[in-house]
């Protein structure tokens, strides 16, 4: 089957590279401040207003607002602990596999030749 010509391929419509959204309106800036006051995080605010996290960070910095990093630190510590536990589990599984394979390697076996 021959590939489809480029014109007939389906494509998702995305903005062209290099195009950017217009600057934030005052209403969006006010909404960022209000959502920040409610205790929402940077990424959550960005999703809610439909802008990038960078834009939210930039406006927050201009307004003298900062985001609580305690949740990020806590989440990172939890992820590190989870990954450490997974590595320990994997190491135990690999050692079990090595023991089984070693037993098979040194066990008596039949050899057939044709």
N, C-alpha and C positions, 0 to 999 in steps of 0.2 A: 504494500500500500504506500503510495507516494505521500510525502508530507504536504500539509496544507500550505498554500501560499500565505505570506505574512499578512495580507489584508484580511483574510478570512479567519485568522486565529482570534479567539476571544481574549480580551485584555481587560484587566480591571482599570478603572479610571482613577489615576492618582495625579496630584499636581506635578507639573514638570519640575525637574530638579532645578534648584536655584530660585524657585518662586517661594515667597514667604507670605504669611498672613499679614494683614495690616496691623499697625501698632495697636496695643491694648487701649480700649476706650476707658474713660473715667469710671463708667459703670462696672467694667470688668475689674478695675483696680479696687473699687469699693467692695466688690463681691469677694475678692481675694482677702481683703482686710477682715471682712465679716466672717468668712469661713475660717480664717486663721484664729479669730477670736473664739470661735466655737471649738477650737482644738483640733481641727482637721490637719492632716499632714500635707506636705507639698505635692506628692503624687496624686492624692485624693482630690485636692483642689484643682490640679491641672486637668484631671479627667472630667471633673464637674463643669469647668468653664470651657473645656475643649481647646486648651492651649498646652504648650509644652511645659515640662517641669522647669526648664531653664527660664522661661518667661515668668513663671510664678516666683522662682528664686530671685530673679532680677527685681521684680516689683517689691517683693518682701524686703529685699536689701535697701531699696530706695525708701521704703516706709519705715525702716528701722526695726522690722520684725525678724524674729529668728524662729526656727523650728526646733522642737525638742528632739534631741538625738538619743535620748535614753532608750526609746523603743527600738531604734536602729541598733544600738549597742547590744541590747538584750537579745534581739532577733539574731544578730551575728553570733553571739556567744552560744545561743541555742543551736544554731546551724553547725557551728564548729564541733560542738559536743555530739550532735547527731552523726556528723561525718566521721568522727573518731570512732564512735560505736560501730558504724557500718564497716570501717576498715578492720576493726577487731573481728567482727563476724566473718568478713571475707577471708581474713588470714586463717581463722579456725577452719573454715570450709576448705580452703586450699590445702592445709595440713592434712585434713581428713582424706582428701583426694590423693595426696601424695602417699599416705600410708596404704590406701587401697591399691593404688597402682603398683607400689613396691611389692606388696603381697602377691599380686597377680604376676609380676615380672619374675619373682623367684619361686613361684609354685610350680610343681611338676605339670607338664603339659605334653600333649601328643603332637607329633610333627608328621605331616603327610606330604609325600612328594608325588607328583604326577609324571 
